[in-house]
Amino acid sequence: MASFLHIFLSRILIFAAVLGVAIWPRASAAETPPVIAAASNLRFVLGDLADIFKRQTGLAVRLSYGSSGNITRQISQGAPYQMFLSADETYVRDLAAQGRTLDEGQLYAYGRIALFLAKGSRLADVNFPAGYGAAFAVPKQYRFAIASPVHAPYGRAAREALIHAGLWTVMQPSLLYGENVSQAAQFAASGSADGGIIAHSLALTLKGQGRGDFWLIPAAWHAALGQRMVLLQGAGETARKFYAFMGGEIAHKLLLQHGFMGRKS
Amino acid sequence: MNWMALELSLKLAAWTTLILLPVGIVVGRFLAWQKFRGKPVVEALVMLPLVLPPTVLGFYMLVALGGDSVIGQAYQALVGRTLVFSFEGLVVASVVFNLPFAIQPMQRAFEAIPVEVREAAACCGHKPWRMLWRIELPLAWPGVLTALVLTFAHTIGEFGIVLMVGGNVPGETQTIAIAIYDQVQAFDNASAGLMSAVLLVVSLLAISMTYFGTSFVGRRHD
């Protein structure tokens, strides 16, 4: 029995040693970078902006992407984000009413949506919107991706645009819903769906990567996607500086380049 | 390759395993040998996380640990930050959803120890604590090892609950599984593919090691 005990104990010790290495706390930095929650339509521009901000100030931020609705829910549950860049205005107003924010926030841009078709899409020869009614007459013959209209602002805008074009009823059975707009974009770009309505900012990036082409949907087809940002309760110095940076000229210029509309236009 | 996320996953798995080792031994041993009314209910409760969808568990965790709950508020008063969306919150959630993986194999292993062996040991005058160390644990060792490795591997693979109570915060709650999901959404198939491959190799190694370890012990019994 003694040898069993010996084997058992030595193995537990080895296991514990391996665990210990994994668990041992690292020497932590002076200040951990604040977490900034951002709507996922910002995915391809915010990383660049954070890099520029770091070069200018030497300060780092951590970025966490999701749909604005989900982020809002997390914040009202007490998520430790210091700043929130929303894809619409109502979520920020709701949080302000709950007392989770420092103020009403600030409008930093307007979002646009676009019809995106991946390279080789079966919908490439179908005229939008005129030919879509006939193409989607047979349910599920084609699959079409949008973000969830329930909690993703770009999904709501996509639904409004399809309603405006008179296509919502006929296309609804063929729709796929992304949890947020970049998942919808991923469906459309990977060919899992034949096409989709996604954020213009994402469509521009995808086209730049040679993954397909897009058609910008007129702004009049949907309610304006006012992109509002806000500092949350407990925001530190770095988050405040990043907020000011995001309201500044450099950020504005880069947002325009990435398919957003200016706050003045 | 997102090493920070992999490190976080390993850290989470290590903490979960370390906490569940004594819990599994105590509860597994208790359930193996004690007979009491309502035992099936207790056993069912232990198995529940295996049956429930991660979203259900995640939802209850949010309600139970969130900022409006008693636990959440007590934690916030003590530590000064919220329990949900933090690494500590993930550890709590992870311990709960791994209960069946830790307790079940240990319970079966303790059940397999013949009553005569324990009675003989008790006759020899062994105290309970000494019996546990000298007799029971060495015999139940394969079950204990299986439980530890299953817990470890399952924690690394968990996705739904981590997404719900963790909230995808890099360096805090963004585990490797969440990071892969994030990379796929960012159209970064190269990174997602690499991370998936690393995860596959790590998981395969962990499970092979258990089989190696337990087969070795098994042969010694022959």
Interface residues (C-beta under 8 A of the other chain):
Chain A: M1 F4 L5 I7 F8 R11 F15 A16 V18 L19 A22 I23 T32 V35 S40 R43 F44 R62 L63 S64 Y65 G66 Q74 Q77 G78 A79 P80 Y81 N180 S182 Q183 A185 Q186 A189 T205 L206 Q209 R211
Chain B: E7 L10 K11 A13 A14 W15 T17 L18 L62 G66 G67 D68 G72 Q76 R81 T82 V84 F85 S86 W133 R134 I135 L137 P138 L139 W141 L145 L148 G167 N168 V169 P170 G171 E172 Q174 D182 V184 Q185 A186 F187 G213 V217 R220
